């Protein structure tokens, strides 16, 4: 989060529709306390605009954001849209 924001590599997402593969979604799980507990990478976006996430700590590949959202009621989500330069 710090690296992306303060070094100009990314900016805050405002809407789910802003995400594209390679962007980052982070969660402050269960008891929101301001600590980002988990990071996931957007690995897919379907034609309806739904995003899918992949993470290594629980070995998840292409899990729907909405599945994760409903799995963690009360969690806060923070998105970073990465700036690409290729």
WODA-V655950 format. One record per pair of residues at least 24 apart in sequence whose ideal C-beta (glycine too) atoms are under 10 Angstrom apart, sorted by the first residue. I is the first residue (numbers start at 1). J is the second residue. Records with the same first field share a line. If there is no record, write none. Layout:
# WODA-V655950
I=J  J
This chain:
# WODA-V655950
1=26  36  39  78  80
2=36
3=80
4=80  81  82  83
5=80
7=83
8=83
9=80  82  83  84  85
10=79  80  81  82  83  84
11=79  80  81  82  83
12=78  79  80  81
13=42  77  78  79  80  81  82
14=79  81
15=49  79
16=42  45  49  50  51  65  66  69  77  79
17=45  49  50  51
18=49  51  79  81
19=45  49  50  51  52  53  65  79  80  81  82
20=44  45  51  81  82  84
21=45  51  52  54  82
22=81  82  84
23=51  53  79  80  81  82  84
24=53  78  79  80  81  82
25=51  53  55  65  68  77  78  79  80
26=76  77  78  79  80
27=53  55  68  69  72  75  76  77  78
28=72  74  75  76  77  78
29=71  72  74  75  76  77
30=72  73  74  75
31=74  75
32=74  75  76
33=76
34=76
36=76  77  78
37=72  75  76
38=68  72  75  77
39=78  80
40=65  68  77
41=82
42=79  80  81  82
51=79
